[in-house]
């Protein structure tokens, strides 16, 4: 009997007991459906995050901080180091972290591979005012050169011009009195910022763009160097000189030709000096780990369902062997070998796995497309390019082949039992 004949025979045999076969396929279907959906969610979010990281650009950027000085859970006193300035972060679980000084910045600059180091200062505006005169609280951050930001309208701020420029958060457009994203571009907004005495000065800025909403982007406004320097200057009026020149983080650009191994070596060298360096990709990896952990939990439920379905495959084929004992004896008497009989019943198990997984995957993909449309026009409408579920063909193929393999393994016991039957006793079986 040729392989094609075995497949045809196996296909016909599994439908001799339609109800039993359908119930078995449904059990496999549930596992395949669940596994495909959970995998689709993980793939969809991962693709979006990877796309966001790629679009950010600035792959030669390291975010450098001082090493954590003491974990909040520790009760052991820490020795004073006059070379290190520390600050304790507020709130439960806050850690004591080391601040960077100008000496640290100079030290980092001397490391091989470092092109430049820009200490990140902090400014805290009191409010922002638009065309309607309404004041709203806003946070701002200095735009990092080389960073690509997906825009709803306009462009990113430029650090090479003297004009005060701001990229306005998408959700501030309407509340500040602008008709839409495009309408905001080119308009003037005013940022109020207080000095150490509480006196508020207002600094005008031109809106040059409106970024898209992103799960990894900042919720505040991006401003260019000229505007940031002005805000920082106003905020610093009246502050003692000793309170200046201290930074919680610095942005370093390294040689863009560096390989992953060289980047790792650079981070290790900074670590030896007492600094922690991480790329944008490193920081996003933490988010992906959390997401992947959640997906794994859901996948475990799908795998449990598949294991339960495998027992259904075993039961179905064992019943089939019992019902077809005389038929098996007749096949052996006509010269069909043990290997061919084993292959026949294994093929039946694989077909059960195929139909259950194929239908489960197809239905899951259909449900996924519907979910994507509803989410895109609903709670994900502000996240441009984010699809809740994605189904790469390679992943879909692996799921189907994997479930077929599980079904094959489940079918080996009935197949061995069928192939081991004594033909004389099988023909006498009633």
Buried (B, 14 or more C-beta within 10 A) or exposed (E): BEEEEBBEBBEEBBEEBEEBBEEBBBBBBBBBBBBBBBBBBBBBBBBBBEEBBEBBBBBBBBBBBBEBBBEBEEEEEEEEEEEBBBBEEEEEEEBBBBBBBEEBBEBBEEBEBBEEBBBBBBBEBBBBBBBEEEEEEBBBBBBBBBBEBBBBBBEBBBBEEEEBBBBBBBEBBBEBBBEEBEBBBEBEBBBBBBBEEEEEBEBEBBBBBBBBBBEEBBEBBBBBBBBBBBBBBBBBEEEEEEEEBBBBBBBBBBEEEBEEEBBEBBBEBBEEEBBBBBBBBEEBBEEBEEBBEBBEEBBEEBBEBBEEBBEBBBBBBBEBBEEBBBBBBBBBEEEBEBEBBBBBBBBBBBBBBBBBBBBBBBBBBEBBEEBBEEBBEEEBEEBBBBBBBBBEEEBBEEBBEBBBEBBBBBBBBBBBBBBEBEBEEBBEBE
